[in-house]
Amino acid sequence: MLVLWFERENRPRVSLIQCFSPDITINGEKVLSKSKKEIKRLLRKNGFDKYEEIDEFTDEVLFYEDMSAWFNFKFDKLIYIEFSMLVSGDDIYWPYIE
């Protein structure tokens, strides 16, 4: 239950991963269907406490720049996570999350 987005500039590579799997875990804890409050608590416990909250009419998103991840909610329940590559100058790498 993944969607992979590929970038074709320079060389083909994955640039975004969307995960809809009910089995996705963060530090051993299943996270799909958790509330924003529960996700914030879990990530803060694991060292990620800086985030941006985006609440629009149709979207509820928590964006964690340090892990390059968007946590997407509907009615305060996590429905999917997007991970993108991190860019530092000419270097591109993927964040590591257990």
ZIBEL-V965460 format. One record per residue. RES is the residue in three letters. NEAR is the number of other ideal C-beta (glycine too) atoms within 8 Angstrom. Layout:
res: {RES RES}
near: {NEAR NEAR}
This chain:
res: {MET LEU VAL LEU TRP PHE GLU ARG GLU ASN ARG PRO ARG VAL SER LEU ILE GLN CYS PHE SER PRO ASP ILE THR ILE ASN GLY GLU LYS VAL LEU SER LYS SER LYS LYS GLU ILE LYS ARG LEU LEU ARG LYS ASN GLY PHE ASP LYS TYR GLU GLU ILE ASP GLU PHE THR ASP GLU VAL LEU PHE TYR GLU ASP MET SER ALA TRP PHE ASN PHE LYS PHE ASP LYS LEU ILE TYR ILE GLU PHE SER MET LEU VAL SER GLY ASP ASP ILE TYR TRP PRO TYR ILE GLU}
near: {5 8 6 7 9 8 9 4 3 3 3 5 8 9 8 10 11 10 11 9 8 7 6 10 8 11 8 5 7 7 11 12 5 9 9 12 6 8 13 10 8 13 12 9 6 8 5 10 6 6 11 6 8 9 6 6 3 3 8 10 11 13 11 13 8 7 9 10 12 9 12 12 13 6 4 6 9 14 8 9 12 11 12 9 11 9 6 6 4 3 6 8 7 6 10 4 8 5}
